[in-house]
Amino acid sequence: MEMKKLVLVGNGMAGVRTIEEILKQSKDLYEITIFGSEPHPNYNRILLSKVLQGDTEVKDITLNDWDWYQENNIHLYTGETVMKIDTQRKTVVTDRGRIQPYDELILATGSVPFILPIPGADKEGVTAFRDIKDTEVMLKASMSYKKAAVIGGGLLGLEAARGLLNLGMDVSVIHLAPFLMERQLDATAGKLLQTELEKQGMTFLLEKQTQEILGDDRVRGLRFSDGTEIEADLVVMAVGIKPNIQLAKENGLSVNRGIIVNDYLETNVANIYSVGECAEHNGIPYGLVAPLYEQGKVLAKHLCGVTTAPYKGSVIYTQLKVSGVEVFSAGDFTEGKDKKAIKVFDEHDNFYKKIVLRDDKIVGAVLFGDSSDGNRLVSMIQKQTDISDTMKVSLLQPLDQEVSGSIVSVLSDEEIICGCNGVSKGDIIQAIQQKSCSSVNDIKACTSASRSCGGCKPLVADLLQMTLGAEFAVSAQKEAICGCTTLSRDEVVDEIKVKRLTHIKEVMSVLGWTTDEGCSKCRPALNYYLGMVNPIEYEDERESRFVNERMHANIQKDGTYSVVPRMYGGVTNSQDLRRIADVVDKYDIPLVKLTGGQRIDLLGIKKEDLPKVWEELDMPSGFAYGKSLRTVKTCVGEQFCRFGTQDSMGLGMELEKKFEGLQTPHKVKMAVSACPRSCAESGFKDIGLIGIDGGWEIYVGGNGGTHVRGGDLLSKVKTSEEVIDITGAYLQYYRETANYLERTSAWIERVGLANIQSVLDDMQKRKELTSRMEEALSVIRDPWKAILEDEKMKKELFSNVVMA
């Protein structure tokens, strides 16, 4: 039987998810062709904020790589836009003149960002935040400019603001409403969110209407309707999106706000369907991923001739983290004449809950600070659960106290566990029962649940526990270090110790790796574990390091490199500054930028110039590329500041000199502040010191990235010697027990602050950790001096083979 021709217009999340569902039903029914306007395979648009914030790369948010299309015999045309639909001949025509016939056609053209129609909107430096190209514009601007203005205080705007803040820009958020995220939160939650984000460094201008973007060719500021102005070098418009209906409208399909579809996602034209943000069902175009995936499942079954319940719309809910703050909303959470609200606000633990009732049924909810009950509330709203027999006061308590066991036990099989990838409870249980998945890692590989943001991992683990019972305790709690082995991090390290394994190939051979050469995930990890276990004898395998570590510089998008020399504690002198200036002039380095870590970054260095640049700088590497101590940020301290109580610069320089070059599971940042004003931002570093009268407070596990986390108070000490002793033992315990690429913020939550404190309070254990730390420090050499002193090593590093 000849395969029917299926054409998908739009290579985004909703359309490709529909194709995935079709492939699950039947791989041989359709010959599939996909057109995508962007030059990329299918990626997770939700996670663009992580790319902007520097926590991940574009390749890491790819949902279906190039191989997936090939393996499933899908013809993919990227960078090619469908311009016309001939409904009589049943063909589509692209901007490249390609004519593609179809038997069935799916329009998944998504949405486009709304750009305010105001003077200056077309100036250089004005961008939306919708795709990879927009993200690249923002990243580039952050390298040359300082002040950013984000128009829009919704979710997208706040994610953009957080990313730009991470990139070192001063960020102002302009919002027309009186509080943030007014579509997802009520006024109380919106104000609470604003307070938290202000602590992170954002500035908010509420109830402001932008009237004009100022500047000549490039933006230089904004003017508001009240006549006030602000400076801005970059303007990000995040005021909303609208369905992309142009193609449908020009070719005779019925449109309103979106492309009008029925309960089976059919348009008014035979054999043409629409799914995703561009589709409008019962007057509603949906912009959240879960409803779009629900649509995709219904459409896929309909196209494959499988009996399915029609799509009847979705309960809109949002469960996410905004700059590290958990928020949730669902249903109709506005109060009114026929709706009453039950609220609780715990100022001590900083969480707020509101449940809205109509006729003894929950119709809406808002959660701030703790969203763990979100899935259950959605379930109650969807099922219209009658709570007339429930004591109303119990609804003010943490909702999961009413349920024995995990919240997943009360969810139906259809309910979504992983919102990023649209994976339901039933999908996960089926994978456990039918495909022998027994760990979170297995579920990720099999269903894509937890593949994106990872926020659903606890629920996935709960489902494994519920389904496997006692078997889960022995099989599912470990996570393999990569797909090349079933062994966990602890098992690999134990085997290295017990069997005295000495190099990467030996580990792979003895421990039964399924691949000959390993992968980009396990090779760097094994290289670190071997060096951590036996720092004296192990010879570092440079080819197993990431490219930035091999080059001792950060590669940029244009193929050039950036170099950051070490400046202990952010302190420099005229001699070093002259040397840097001479190198910049000699090698025509295009950009010199001060970093957030109080150092100087030289950007745009040609690959072939790297050895000479390092040689003529004659300064230690700042390890800006390394999984190691990056920098120790300091304030000026008691020597100059009238508020300072301690010598922050002296201690910062001593710490940086002590631990520079130390290899750690992930990057480590420190800060030393001379008083509780914490001008060095010590509360958001991996290790932060704050001076107090008579001593120091040591904070650990802070993080200013996507998952913002304030540091925990580890201990209080009196002397700088105690600081260095405890810091060394703490770092060594982190080195020995953390997973490779696990930040201290995630590690401390996994192993527990109390556990770490108990280890460090045991003087014998602390002494042993310190001894092993000293052993690791004893073999550290400045990487560039080692290379420059060894001609063979220098030749190897800069040979064409390695450079390729």
N, C-alpha and C positions, 0 to 999 in steps of 0.2 A: 504494500500500500504506500502510495506516494505521500511524503510528509507535507503537511500544510505549512504555509509561510506565515510566521508571526513576526511582526515588526514592533519594536518598542522605541518610542521617541522620548528620550530622556534617560540618562544613565545614572540617575540618582538613587536614593535609598528606597523609596517606595516602589519605583518601577522594577528595579533589579530584585527587590524582595519578592515581587510578584513572579518574576521569572524563576527564582529559587523554589517557590511553592509549586510552580508548574512542573519543574524538573523532578520534584518529589512525587508528583502524581504520575507523570509519564515522561520519560526521556526521549521517546521515539515519536511523539505525536507532532512536534513542530520543528521546522527549520527556523531558527531564531536569529534575527538581526537587530542590533541595538545601535542607535545613533546618540552620541553625547556631544554637546557643544564644548565641554571642557576637555583639555588634552590629558585627562587622567582616567584611570579605571575607577570603579565605584568606590567612594570613600565615605566615611562617617562625618557628615557636616557638623554634627553636634559637638565633635571634639576639636573643631578648628581653634577654639579658645585655648586648648592645651598646646597646640602648635604655636600659637601666638605667645603664650606664656613661657615657651621654651622648655616645657616638660616632656615634649615628644616631637616626633618628626612626621612629615606627611606620610611616609611609608608605613608608619605605625598605626595610622587611622584608616588605612586601606581595608575595605571590607572584602572585596573580591579582586585579587591581583590578576595580572595579564594571563597567568597560567590557567586560572579558573575558567575564563572565557574559552580558551583553547581546549581545555579538557572536556568542556560541555558542548563543543562544536558550535559556539556562538560567534557570529560575525559581528565584531565590534568596530565601529567607526568613531574614533574620538576626534575632537576638534572639528566636527562636521555638524551643521545645523539643518534640520528639515525645514524647508521654506513653503512647501505646497503639498496639499493632499488632493489627489484626483480620485474622488469617491466613485466615479463611474468606471474608470479603468482599474481602480483599487491599486494605486501606486502612490508613493511619496517621492518628492524631488528635493534634493539637498542644495545647499549653497555652492557645492562643487559640481553641480550638474548631474549627480548620480540619480538614477531612477530605480527605485526598489519596489517591486510588487509585493502585495500582502494579501493574505486571506483574512487575517485578523490583525487589527491595529490597536495598540495601546498608547494613549497619550499620557505621559507622566512628565510634563514639562515643568512641574514644580512651581516655584514662585519667584518673584523678583523683588529686590529691596525697594522700598518707597523712598525716593529722594525729594526732600522738601523743595518746592518750586519757588526758591527765593534768590535774589541777586547774589551772585558769587558762587553758586552751587557747582559751577563748572571749573572752578579754579584748581590749579595743581595743589595737592595736599588735602583734597576733599575725597573721601572714599566711603563706601558702604562696608559692611562686614558680613559677607555672604558666602564667599568661596575662597579657594586657595589663593587666587590672584589678589583679592582684597587683603588677605593676611600678609602676603609678601610686600604689598605697598606699605602696610603699617610697620612691618619689621624694618624695612629700608628707611622709613622716615625716622624711626627711633634712633638710628645710628647717627643722624645729623641734627636732629631737632629736639627741643626740650619740652615744649608745652603742647599738650593734647586736650582737645575738647570733644567729648562724646555727647551727641545730641540723642537723647532717649535713655530713660532710666528703667527700661524693661530688662528682661533677662539678657538679651543679646548685648545691649548697651553696657550692662554691668560686667559681662564677661570680657568685652573689649577693653573696658576701663581697667579691669584687673590685669589683663595681659600687658597693657601699656605701662601700668604701674611697675610690673615686674621688669619691663625693659628700661626702667630708669626715668620715665617721663613724668612730669607733673600733670596730673589728670583732673579735669573738671567735668562733671556730669551735669548736663542741662536737661531738665525734665519739665514738661508742661503741667503735669498733675502735682497735687500737694504731697504725694508720697510715692515711693518707689514701687515698681511692679504692680500697679493698681489692677491689672487684669488677673493676676494670680494671687494677690495678697489683699487683706483689708488694711485699714489705716494703721492699726496697732502693729501688725507684723511688718508693714512697710517702714514705719518709723524705727522699729527695733533693728531692722536690716540696715537702715541708714546709719544708725549709731555704730554698728559693728564695722561697717565699711569705712566710716570716717576714721576709726581707730587704725585701719590699714593704710590710710594716707589719701583716700579719695576726698575730693571736694565736691559738694553738691549745690547746685543752683536750681531750686524748685520753683514751680509756677512762673517759669521764664519762657517766653516765646521768642525764638530766634527770628530776627527780621532780615538780617543781611550778613553775608560772609565778607569780611574785609580783606583787602590786599590788592596787589597789582596782578602779576601772573600767578603768584603763589599766595595762599591764604596767610594772613597775619593776625586775624582775630575775628570776633563775632560781635555784632550789635543786636541788642534785644529791643523788643517793642516798647519797653519803658525808658529807652534812651541810654541805658548802661552798656558798657563794652568790656570784653576781656581779651587778652592776648591768646593767640593759638597758632602753632606752626602746622598742626595736623587736626583735621576735623573728621570725625567718624560719625556718619549718620546711621543711627540704629533706631529709627522711629517706626519700624514695622515692615511687613511684607505684603504683597498682593499676588493672587494667583496669576500665573503666566498663561493668559488665554488668547494671546494674539493669533497663534497658528489656528486654533479652533475657530475663532471668530471670523477670520478671513476665509475659512473654507466651509462655512455653512452650518457649523455645529451650534446648538443652542447654548448660550452662555448667559450668565448673570454676573455675580462676583467671580464665580468660577465656571468650569465646564459642567453643565448640568447632567447628572447621572441618576439612574434609578437604583433599586436595591441590589441589582447585580452589576453595578458600575457601567451599565450600557448608556451610551449617548443617544441622541435622537437619530443618528445615522447608523444604519446597519453595519455590523462588524467593526465598529469603532467604539472603544471603551476608554475610560479615563480613571486614573487612580492617583492618589497623593494630594499634595498641596494645591494642585491646579483644579481638582475636582470639587464640585459642590453637590452635596447630598441633602435633600430636604431643607434647602436654603442655607446649609452650613458648609463652608470650606474649612477643613481641619488643618492645623499647622503643627500638631504634635505627632511624634513618631508612632505611638501605640495605635491610634485610630487608623493611620495610614497602612500599617501592617495588617490590621484587621481587614481593611478593604482588600489588600493584596491576596489574602487567603481566600476570601469569597470569590474574587475574580478568577483566581487560578483554578479553583475547583469548577467554576462555571465554564471556563474555557476548555477544561479537560472532560466535561460531561459528567462530572461527579456531583451527585445530589448534595446540596448544601443549603443551610439556612440562609435567607437573604440578609444583607447588611442593613441593620436598622438604626445606625448611628452609634455614637460612642459617648460614654460618660467622660467628659474632659477632666483630666487630672494632671497635675505637675508634681513630680517628686524629684528634687535635685539638690545640688549644693551650689550656692552662689558664693564664690570666693571663700569656700570652706564652711559656710553657714548652711545648715540643713533647713530647707523650706518645703512645704507641701500645701497643695490646695486641690480641692475636687468639688465638682458639682456646683450648685448655686449657694455660695457662701455669704450672700448679702442678706442682711436682716430686713424684715418688712412686716406689713400688717398681719399676714398669715404665717409668718415664720418667726421663731424664737431661737435665740442663741444661748448656749451654755459655754462659759469661758473659764479658763484657768490661766493664771500668769504667775510663774515661779521666778521671781526676780533674782533669787539666790543662784539657781542653776541656769537662769536665763533661757527659759522656754515658755512658749505661749501656745495654747490650744483653744480653738473655737469649733464647736459643732453646731450646725444649724438644723433645726427640726421643723417639720411641717406634718401635722396630724400624726405625731408620735413616730415619725420616720426621719432618719437622717437624710437630708438632701444636699448637704454641703459641709465642708470642713476646711480649716486652715490650721497648719502646724508650723511652728517656728522653733528652731533649736534642736528638735528631736522629731524626726519624721518616720520613726520605726513603725508606727501604727498606720501608716498611709495605705498600704495594700489592704488591710482589713477594713478600713473606712470606705475605700472604693468598693469593696465587695458588698458592704452593707448598703451603700447607695444604689448599686446596680440591682441588688436583690430586693430593694425597698423593705428592708428588715424592720419589722414592727418592734419598737422598744418600750411599748406601753407597760410591760411587766418588769422592766428593768428599773432599778432604783436610779433616779436621775443623778444622784450624787456619785454613783459609781462611774459615770461617764467623765467625771472630772479627774479620776485617777488614771494612771497609765493604762491604756486600754488593753494591753496584752496581759494584765493581771487577771482578766476575766477568762482567759483561755488557758487551758492546761497544755503545756508544751509550746511549740513554736507557732507563730502566726500563720505559717504556711498550711497548717492542718485545716484551717477553716476556709481556705481559698478554693474556688472551683478550678477544674482543670483548664478552663479557657482563660483564666486570668493571667495577665502578663507578669512575669518575674523579672525579666530583663527588658526594660523599656528601650534601651539603645538599639537592641537587635530584634525586638518583638518576639521573644521566646517565652512561651507560656509554661505554666506549671505542668500541664499535660505533656508538652514536648520534652521536658526534663525527665519526668517520670518514665516516659516511653524510652528515652535514651538509657536510663538506668536499667530498666527491665529487659529491653530487647537488644541493646547494644553493649551490655555489660560495662557501662560507665560506672566507675567506683570512686572517682575523685573530682574535685572542682576542675582540675586540669583536663580530665577526660570530657567533662560536660562542656567545657570551653571549646575543645577541639571538635566535638560532635554536634553541638547545637549553636555555638557562638555566644551563649549566655556568659556574661562577664568578660567578653572579649574586648569591650570598648572601655568604659569608664571604670569597671570593676566594682561599682557600688552595690551590685546584687550578689556578690560572693557569699555574704552571710546567709541569704535566703537559699542560694543554691546548696550550700553546706547543710542547711536545715532540711532541705528536701532529700539529700543523700542520707542523712541520719534517719529521717522518717521512713524512707523506703528500704534502706539496707539494714536498719536496726543495729544489732551487735557487730555485724560485719564492717560497718563504717569505722568503728574504732581502730581496726587493724589495717584497713585498706585505703580509707578515703581521706584521712587527715593529712597525709603527706602530699606534697606537690613536687613532681619531678622538675629538675632544674631546666630541662628542655625536652623536646620530642625525640631526642636521640637515645634517651635512657628512661627507665622507670624509677631510677634512684633519686631520692631527695637530696637536698643540700647536706643534711646531717649525715646521711648514709655515705655520700661520696667522701666527705671529709674524714669520717671514721675509717673508711677503707684506705684512704691515703696514709693515714697514721699507722693503722695496723699492718698493712702490707708494705709500708715504706716505699710507696710509689714516688717516683722522682721526676717524671716528665709527662706531658699531656698525652702523647701517643701511648705511653705505658698505661695510663689511667683508662683510656678508651679500650685498649686491648684486654686488659685484665678484668675490667668491670663490664665487658660485653656491650659496648656501644653498638647501636644498630647502623651507624654510618661510619665510614672509614675516616673521614676528616672532621667529623663533628659539624657544628654550625656556628653562626655568628653569635649565638646566645651562650653556648656552653664553652667554647674555646676561651673567651676572656674570663669566664667564671673559673674554669679549671686553672688557668694561669694564676689567678688571684689566690685560689685556695692552696695551691702548691707552695706559693711564695709565703703565704700566711703560716702554713704548718711548719715549713722548714726554711726560714729566711736566710740562714747562713749558707746552706749548700745549694739551694735551688737557683738555677740560672734562668732569669726572666726570658720568656719567649716573646720577643717584641712583635713577631708577625701575628700573634694571637690577640694583640691589643686592638682597640678601636683605632681608626685612621688618625684621629686627632692626637691620640697618645703616641702613635708611631711617629708622627711628624713633629710632636712637641709644639703644636700650634693648632688653632681652631680653623678648619677649612670653612670658607664662606661660599655663598651660593654661586658666585662667579668664578670659583676655582682658585681664588687667591686665599691667603692665610692671614690670621691675626695673631700677634705675639704680645704677651703680657709679661714683662719682667717683674721679678719679686720686689715689693716695697714693704719692708717689715713694718707692720702696724700702720700702714698708710703714710709712713714718714719717709721723706726723701731729702736730697741735698742738691746743691748747685752743680756739683760734678756729675752726678747721675743724670740730671736734667739736660746738661750740655751734651752728654754722650748720646742721650736719646734724640735730642734735636739734630745732632750731626748725622746719626743713622737715618733719620727721617728725610733729611735733605739729600743724602748721598744715594739712597735707594728709592727716592721719589715715592715715598709712602703717602697715599692720598688722604688718610684720615687718622687723626690722633684724638682719642676720646678718653675722658675720665670715666672709670667704671664705678658701679655702685659699691664696690669693695675697696675704694680709695686707692686705685692704681691707675696706670696709664696703659691703654690698649692701642696698639699700632695695627691698623687694619689696611688690607689691600696689598700685602707683601707677596711678591711673586715666589712661586715654589722654589725656583733655582736660587733665590737670594737668601733663603732661610739660614743656611749655615753661616754665611758671612754676617748676616744681621745679628745672630746670636753671638758670634765671635767678637764683633766690634762693640756690641752692647756691654759685654763682659759683666753681665749681671745674672744672678740665678734665675731660673725659670719660676714664674709665678704659678705654674701648674693650673692655668685657667682651663685646661683641657682635661685634667686628670680626675680619676677617682681617688682623691687624696685631699689633704688640707689645701683649700683654695686660698683663703685670705683670713686675716684677723683684723677686723674693723675696730678702730678706736676713736674715742673722743680726745680732746686735748688734755683732760685730766686736771689734777690738783696743781700742776705746775703753772697753768695759765687761767683756768676757769675758777671763778669765785665760788661756784657751787660744788666743785669737785672735792671728794673726800679721799681719793686714792690715786696712785700713779697708773692711770690706765694705759698710757702710751708705753711705759716701761714694761708692764706685764704683757701687753699685747705683742710687743716685739720679742720678748723672751719666749712666749708661747709659739710664735710663728717660726722662730729659729729652731726651737726644740723639735717641732713636729713637721717641718717642711719636708716634702718628698715622701712622707709616710703613705703607703698604699692602703686604702680603705675600701669597703664595699661600694660606697658611692661618694660623691663629693661631700666635703665637710666644710662648713663655714663657721667662723667664730667671731665674736665681738666682745669688746671690753669697754664698759661705761664706768665712769668714775663716781657716779652718784645715781640715785633712783630715777632721775630724769631720763636716763638711758638714751642719750643722744646717739649712741652707736647702734641703737635698735637691737640690744642684746636679747630681748625677750622673744625674738623670732629667728634665732640662729640655732644651728645644731648644738653648739655650746656657747652660752652667753654668760659673761661675768658682769655683775653690777656691784659697784662699790658702796658700802654702808659704813657707818661709824664703827671703827674697830675691826673691819674685815671685808669679806666678799660673800656675795650670794652666787651660787653656781646654778644656772638654768640649762636644761638639756631638752632636746627633741623639738625645738622650734623649727618652723618652716614658713617661708613667705611665698611659696609657690601656689599651684592651683588649689591644693588642699591646705589652706592656711592653718597653722597650728601654733599657738602660743607655747613657749617653753615651760617645762615643769621644774619646780625648785628641787634640785638634787640634794644640796647641802649648803650649810653656811660654814665658812672657815675664817681664820684670823689672818693667815699669812699667805703671801704669794707662793711660797714653797709648797704649802698644802694644796693650793689651787693646781699647781703643775703636777703634783703627785696624784691627786684624784682625777684630773683630766687625762693623764696618761693611762691610768688603770681603766677608766671609763672607755676610752678609745680602744684599748686592747680588748676589752670585753665585747665591744661592738664589732671589732674586726673578727673575733673568734666565733660569734654566735649569729651574726646577721647574714641574710642571704645576699649574694652578689647583686648589686643594683638596688638594694633596699636602703632608703634614706633612714636617718636616725629617727625621724618623726614616725615612720611606719614601724620601725623596729621596736621602739619604746612602747608603742601601743600593743604590739604582739607579745613581747616578753614581760611587760609590766614594770612600772617605775619601782614598785615595792621590791620586786625581785632584784632589780639592779642595785637598789640601795642596800639590800641585805648582803649582796656579794661584796660591795665596796666597803661595807661596815666590818666585814670579816677581815681583820688585819692580815691574816695569813694568806687568804685568797688575793687580797690587794697586793701584797708583796710579790706573789707569784705572777700576777698580771703585769706588774711594773717591771719585773725581771724580763718577761717575754717581750714587753714593749722595748726595753733597752736593747735587747738582742736584735729586734727588727730595725731599730734606728741605727744600729751600728754599721749596717751594710749599705745605707743610703748614700748615693752620690748624685751630684747635680747631673741630670741626664745629658745636657748639652756639653758640659765639660768632658764627660766620658766619651762622647762621640767625637768631639773635636780633637781629643788626645789620641784617638785610635783611627788611623787612616782607613783601615780595612772596614771598620764599622761605618765610617762616614761614607765611604764609597758604596757600601751595601745599602745604606739608607736612601741615598740619592741616585741609585741606579735606575734605569728606565723600568726594570722589572718591578721594583718596589713602588716606584712612583705610579705605575699603572694600577 
